[in-house]
Amino acid sequence: MNSYDALIHVLEGQESSPTRNLLLARAQRCLAILRYGSAPRTARDLLDTAIDLLTQFGPPRDRDLLELAETVHLNGIVRLRLNQRIQGPQQLTLAQGHYRGLLRYLRSRRRRLFRWMFRERQFAGHRIAELQARAEQGLAQVDHLIKLNNKHQLLLIKSLGKGTGVPRRSRRPSR
């Protein structure tokens, strides 16, 4: 944790820029993940700051949009753990929207990329495929959490207080 604290301290002293904000938001998100188990309020504050940093210079692009979606996703989990029954699901719904927006953007970009690859006879689609896979995985996780929250909110909140904070399939209540 000291490495992340030191990195955050160094980056906070620099002038705001999109690159600096992205690095600072990543460091704060990683520190929030480490502090989730012992200090969920601190994790929530770090994630809130990271979200503000990611959106300070306007709408993020590509991988930055994935960073934003993952940060909002984690913020929703932390807020549910803190028993914030309204803000937690709102953050999860916001993360769901970010993941879906990224997938729409990547699908339109992929069509253009395939046209370019056909014309140029080159391949450069691995980055888009990786982003799409991570966005689909994140969207599936958020959908699962939203469904659990809608059906069994108290059990979900209780399960988030144990272990790593991500409900395992074995803890999922029966239908």
C-alpha positions as CSV (number, residue, x, y, z in Angstrom):
1,M,0.0,0.0,0.0
2,N,2.9,2.4,0.6
3,S,3.8,2.2,-3.1
4,Y,0.4,3.4,-4.1
5,D,0.4,6.1,-1.4
6,A,3.8,7.3,-2.6
7,L,2.6,7.3,-6.3
8,I,-0.5,9.2,-5.4
9,H,1.5,11.8,-3.4
10,V,3.9,12.3,-6.4
11,L,1.1,12.6,-8.9
12,E,-1.0,15.0,-6.8
13,G,1.9,17.4,-6.9
14,Q,1.8,17.5,-10.7
15,E,-0.3,19.7,-13.0
16,S,-3.6,18.3,-14.1
17,S,-3.6,16.6,-17.5
18,P,-5.5,13.7,-19.0
19,T,-2.5,11.3,-18.6
20,R,-1.8,12.4,-15.0
21,N,-5.4,12.0,-14.1
22,L,-5.6,8.5,-15.6
23,L,-2.5,7.4,-13.7
24,L,-3.7,8.9,-10.5
25,A,-7.2,7.4,-10.9
26,R,-5.6,3.9,-11.5
27,A,-3.4,4.3,-8.4
28,Q,-6.4,5.3,-6.3
29,R,-8.5,2.4,-7.7
30,C,-5.8,-0.1,-6.9
31,L,-5.4,1.3,-3.4
32,A,-9.2,1.2,-2.9
33,I,-9.2,-2.5,-3.8
34,L,-6.5,-3.1,-1.2
35,R,-8.3,-1.1,1.5
36,Y,-11.8,-2.5,0.7
37,G,-11.6,-5.3,3.3
38,S,-10.4,-3.2,6.2
39,A,-11.5,0.3,5.4
40,P,-14.5,0.4,3.0
41,R,-15.2,4.1,3.6
42,T,-11.7,5.0,2.6
43,A,-12.1,2.8,-0.5
44,R,-15.4,4.6,-1.3
45,D,-13.7,8.0,-1.0
46,L,-10.7,6.9,-3.2
47,L,-13.1,5.6,-5.9
48,D,-15.2,8.8,-5.8
49,T,-12.0,10.8,-6.4
50,A,-10.9,8.4,-9.2
51,I,-14.2,8.9,-10.9
52,D,-13.9,12.6,-10.7
53,L,-10.4,12.5,-12.1
54,L,-11.4,10.2,-15.1
55,T,-14.2,12.6,-16.1
56,Q,-12.5,15.9,-15.4
57,F,-11.4,16.5,-19.0
58,G,-14.6,15.4,-20.7
59,P,-15.8,12.0,-21.9
60,P,-13.1,9.3,-21.9
61,R,-12.2,7.2,-24.9
62,D,-11.6,3.5,-25.5
63,R,-9.6,2.0,-22.7
64,D,-10.2,5.1,-20.5
65,L,-13.9,4.4,-20.8
66,L,-13.3,0.8,-19.6
67,E,-11.3,2.3,-16.7
68,L,-14.3,4.5,-15.8
69,A,-16.8,1.6,-16.1
70,E,-14.6,-0.6,-13.8
71,T,-14.2,2.2,-11.3
72,V,-17.9,2.9,-11.1
73,H,-18.5,-0.9,-10.9
74,L,-16.2,-1.1,-7.8
75,N,-17.8,2.0,-6.3
76,G,-21.2,0.3,-6.5
77,I,-19.9,-2.8,-4.7
78,V,-18.3,-0.7,-2.0
79,R,-21.5,1.4,-1.5
80,L,-23.6,-1.8,-1.2
81,R,-21.1,-3.1,1.4
82,L,-21.6,0.2,3.3
83,N,-25.3,-0.6,3.2
84,Q,-26.1,2.3,0.9
85,R,-29.1,0.7,-0.6
86,I,-30.0,3.5,-3.0
87,Q,-26.5,4.7,-4.1
88,G,-25.0,1.3,-4.5
89,P,-27.6,0.1,-7.2
90,Q,-27.4,3.5,-8.8
91,Q,-23.6,3.1,-9.3
92,L,-24.1,-0.4,-10.6
93,T,-26.7,0.9,-13.1
94,L,-24.3,3.7,-14.1
95,A,-21.5,1.1,-14.6
96,Q,-23.9,-1.0,-16.7
97,G,-24.5,2.0,-18.9
98,H,-20.8,2.7,-19.3
99,Y,-20.1,-0.9,-20.3
100,R,-22.9,-0.9,-22.8
101,G,-21.8,2.4,-24.2
102,L,-18.2,1.1,-24.6
103,L,-19.6,-2.0,-26.4
104,R,-21.6,0.1,-28.8
105,Y,-18.6,2.3,-29.5
106,L,-16.4,-0.8,-30.1
107,R,-18.9,-2.4,-32.4
108,S,-19.1,0.7,-34.7
109,R,-15.3,1.1,-34.6
110,R,-14.8,-2.6,-35.4
111,R,-16.8,-2.3,-38.6
112,R,-14.6,0.6,-39.7
113,L,-11.5,-1.4,-38.7
114,F,-12.5,-4.4,-40.7
115,R,-13.0,-2.2,-43.8
116,W,-9.6,-0.7,-43.2
117,M,-8.0,-4.2,-42.7
118,F,-9.6,-5.4,-46.0
119,R,-8.3,-2.4,-47.9
120,E,-4.8,-2.4,-46.4
121,R,-4.5,-6.2,-46.0
122,Q,-3.3,-5.8,-42.4
123,F,-4.5,-7.0,-39.0
124,A,-4.9,-4.6,-36.0
125,G,-8.1,-5.9,-34.3
126,H,-6.6,-7.5,-31.2
127,R,-6.9,-4.4,-29.1
128,I,-10.6,-3.9,-29.9
129,A,-11.2,-7.6,-29.3
130,E,-9.5,-7.4,-25.9
131,L,-11.5,-4.3,-24.8
132,Q,-14.7,-5.9,-26.0
133,A,-14.1,-9.1,-24.0
134,R,-13.3,-7.1,-20.9
135,A,-16.4,-4.9,-21.3
136,E,-18.6,-8.0,-21.9
137,Q,-17.2,-9.6,-18.8
138,G,-17.7,-6.5,-16.7
139,L,-21.2,-6.1,-18.0
140,A,-22.1,-9.7,-17.1
141,Q,-20.8,-9.2,-13.6
142,V,-22.8,-6.0,-13.2
143,D,-25.9,-7.6,-14.5
144,H,-25.5,-10.4,-12.1
145,L,-25.0,-8.0,-9.1
146,I,-28.1,-6.0,-10.2
147,K,-30.1,-9.2,-10.4
148,L,-29.0,-10.3,-7.0
149,N,-29.7,-6.9,-5.6
150,N,-33.2,-6.8,-7.0
151,K,-34.0,-10.3,-5.6
152,H,-32.0,-10.6,-2.4
153,Q,-30.5,-7.3,-1.4
154,L,-29.9,-8.1,2.3
155,L,-28.1,-11.4,1.4
156,L,-26.0,-9.6,-1.2
157,I,-25.0,-6.9,1.2
158,K,-24.1,-9.5,3.9
159,S,-22.1,-11.5,1.4
160,L,-20.1,-8.4,0.3
161,G,-18.9,-8.0,3.9
162,K,-17.1,-11.4,3.8
163,G,-14.0,-12.3,1.9
164,T,-13.0,-10.3,-1.1
165,G,-16.3,-8.5,-1.6
166,V,-17.4,-10.4,-4.7
167,P,-20.2,-12.8,-4.1
168,R,-19.2,-16.3,-5.1
169,R,-21.6,-18.5,-7.0
170,S,-21.9,-20.9,-4.1
171,R,-23.2,-18.0,-1.9
172,R,-25.9,-17.1,-4.4
173,P,-29.3,-17.7,-2.9
174,S,-31.5,-20.3,-4.5
175,R,-34.3,-19.1,-6.8
